[in-house]
Amino acid sequence: MTGSRLSQWVGLASQPPTPDASPQGGGERAGPRPGEMGHVPLEARGVSVRIGSRQALEGVDLAVAPGELIAIVGPNGAGKSTLLRALAGLVAPDDGRVELGGRAMTALDVSARARAVAYLPQDRIVHWPLTVEAVVELGRLPHRGLADPARDRLAVAAALRAMDVTAFAGRPVTALSGGERARVLLARALAQEAPILLADEPTAGLDPAHALALFEHLARLAREGRGVAVALHDLSLAARYCSRVLMLKAGRAVANGSPREVLTPETLARAYGIHATLDDIGGIPVVVAREALS
């Protein structure tokens, strides 16, 4: 399977590496084998991205370190999805760098990136009537020929259980509801077993029970040493589960820190144009949007 087709299956690197991905003498084209990268930080350093005439990101810094669950928040059009795509190596920065363990993402080929970083895009479109199990198995493609088949089966089974879709394993994914399909695609990303997981609006289409179960699982992955970054609109989930929050507006960072440092009335007013507070209800942090500011 070619690199471009592989990237379409696993949801990572939908374009070939930029020209500097093949330095003279072969450079790092082969990339690391499973486990070789270990749990290393993924960093955006002063990243700026233009999309057409629009400045989608400007000078954004973010480090996704092992053991962290990070929320990237902000209003529509703030640059959340663009930042995740840049971190995944899908968008080349116009300025700045994205590095994995101190190595440029552009120096890794598509398969190596997919072993290091799992990416779940915002779109939940599946065009072919593959079975649920077959879709989740696609998460193992970056490890093909490198991992024991028994390990592949265990990873797929664990991902199906984690997203509560084992009962659907034999059904065509196109026959599922939108929320069920979202859980299947999340399972595919989990089956990848990459040290870094990037997810764009992972709770979109999920009912409250499955949204909470997902974040319990993401928090567990972080405790086990993975680095996880999610783009979110649900600020209460960010406050409850995430160790750090990056707030964006119009492509720039408004604040970066702990939920209580970032989700203040002042920053919420500045970014969203709302009067909101971070309250505790039964010991659970909840962001209460009280009114829109005129």
N, C-alpha and C positions, 0 to 999 in steps of 0.2 A: 504494500500500500504506500502511495506517495506521501510526502510530508503534508501537502495541502489537504489530501483526503483524510489523513489521520487527524489533522487539526479540526476538520469539520465534525468528525465523530466525537472527539473528546471535549469540544467546546473551548479549545485553547489554541492560540496562534493561528488565526484564520488567514494569515498571510505569511509568506515565507520571510525568513529573517532579513533584516536590512543589510545592505551591501557589506558593512563592516563585520558581519557575522562569519565571514570566511577569510580571516587574515592569512597573509602569506605563510606557507609552510603548513597549512591545515589548522593552525591555532587550536581552538577549543570546539571545533565543529561536532566532535563525537559526543561531548557533554558527559556528565557524570552518570554512573550506573546507580541503580536503586540503593539508597542508603549512603552513597558516597558523599552527597551534599550534607547529610545530617540535618539537624534542625538549625538552620542559619537564618539570619534576618533578611527580609526583603525590604529595600529602601528606595524611596523616591527622594531625589535630592534636587531641589529647585526646579521641579518639573513644570514646564509650560507647554501647552498644546493648543494649536490653532486648528479649527475645523472650518474650512472655507474662510470666510471673512470674520468669523467669530472666535474670540479668545476664550476657549473652553476651560483652560487652566492657566494660572500664572504664578510661577514661583512656589509651587506647593511642595512641602516636605512631609514625608510620612515614613516611619519605620514600623514594619510588622515583625515583631520579635517573637521567638519561641515563647509559648506560655501566655500570649496575649490574645484577647478577644476584643477587637477594635470596631467601633461603629463609625461609619462615615455618614454624616447627616447634613441636611441642608434642603432648601426649597427646590422645587422643580427647576432644572436647568442650572443647578449650582456647580455641576462638574463631577458628581459622584461616580457615575458610570464611566466617564472618561478617565478618571483617576484609576479605577479598578482595571480598565482595559490597558492603561499604560503600565500598571504594575504587573499585569499578566504578559506583557510583551506584545500586545495586539496593536498598540498605537505607539509610534515612535515619537518621543518628545521633540519639540522644536528647540527647546533649551532644557538643560538639566540632564540627569541620568537616572536610570533605574538599575539597581544593583542587587544581586542575590549573593549573599556571603562575600561581598566586596568585588564580585565579578559582574561585568555588564551583562544584562539580560540579552542584549544583541549578540553576545559571544556564544550563546547556547543555541543549538538547533532545536527544532520544534519538539522532537521526542524528549530531549533533555529538559526543556522547559515544562513539558507536561508531566514528567516524573517529579519535578520540584514544586510546581504550582498547579493546583486544581482551580479551575475558574468556572463559575456558574453564571451565565449571562442572564439578563433580565427577561429576554424572550423565552417563552416556554413552548416553542413550536417544534413538533416532530412530524415529518412529512411521510414517513413510512410506517406501515403497521407491524413493526417489530414487536416481539413480546417484551413484557416488562423486564424479564430476566436478561434478554439479549441487550436491551438498552443499558442496563446497569453493567453488564459485562464489557461494554465499550470503554468504561472507565479503566479497564485493565490493559487496553491497547498500548499505552506507553511502556508497559513492562513486558510486552510480548517477546519471548525468547530470552528474557533475563530473569524471570521469576518462575518458581516451581508452579506447575498447574494446580497443585493442591492449595498453594497459597492464594492463587487467583480465585478458586472456588470459595475458600474461606472468606476472602475479602468481599466477594459479591454477596454471599449469604449474610454477612454481618451488616452490610450496607442496606440490604433489603429489610432486615429486622429493625435497624435503627430508624428507618423512615416509615415503618409499619406498612410495607407494601409486599410482604412475602405472600400474602393470600392472592395477590394479583399476578404472581410471577409468570403464569402461562397465558395471561390475557394480552391482546394487542394494546399497546400504549395509546393508540389513537382512539380506542373505545372508552378511555377513562375520562373522568371529569377533569376540569382544569386544575383543581386542587390536588387530585390524585396524581395527575401527570407531573405537577410541580414536585411532589414528593419523590417520584421516580427519578427525575432529573437530579434532584439533590442526592439521591442514593448513588447515581452514577458518579457524581463528583466525590462522594465519600469513598467509593470503591477504588478511586485513583490512589488513595493513601499517600498523597503528597504531603510534605512537611508544611506547606503553606496552602491555605484554602481561602479563596476570594469568592464572595457570593454577592450578587447584585439583587437586592430586594428578595431575599430567600423566603420571606413569609407571604409574599404576594399570592393570593388565592388559597392560603391555608386557613382552616378554621382555628379558633383560639386554642383548642387542645393540642393540635399538631404544631402550631406556632410555638407554644410553650415547650413542647417536647423537643422541637428542633433546637431551641436555644439552650435547653438543658444539655443536649448532645454537643452543641458547639462549645459550651463552657467546659464540658468534660474533655473534649479534644484539646482545648487550650491548657487545661490542667495537666494533660499527658505530655505537653511539650510542643504541640502544633502552634503555628501562628495563624490566626483567623482574622479576616477583615470583611465586614459586611456593609453594604450600602443600605440604609434604612430610612423609612419615614416614621416608623413607630418609635417615638422618643422614649416612651416608657420602657420598652424592651431594652433600649440602649442603656437607660439608667439602671435597670435591674440586673442586667447580665454582663455588660461590657466593662472592661478594666479601663478603657480609654475611649474618648470620643474626639473625632476631628469634625469640626463644623465648617462647611464651605458656604460661600455665597458668591455668585457671579464669577466662579473659577478661582477665588482667593480664599485662603484660610482665615476664618474669623476667630477661631479658638481651637486649642488642642490641649487636652488634659483629661483629668478624671471626670466622670459624669457630673459631679457636684461643682467642679471648677468651670465646666463648659455650659451646662444647662441652667444658666442663671437667667433671671428676668431680663437683664440687660442684653445678653447675647441672643436670647430668643427673640427679643424685640428687634434687634438689629438684623438678624438673619431672616426671620419669618414675618416680621411686621405684626406680631401678636403680643398681647399681654398674657404671659404664662408663668407658672411657678412649678418648681419641683417639690412635691409634697410627699409625705409618707402616709400610706394607708395600710394599717395592720402590719407595719414594719416593711412594706414593699414600696420602693420609690416609684412615683407616678408623676408624669408631667401633665399638668392640668392647663389646657388652653382656655383662658377665660373670655377673651374677646379679641377681635381683629382691631389693629390700630388704624385709625383713619389717616 
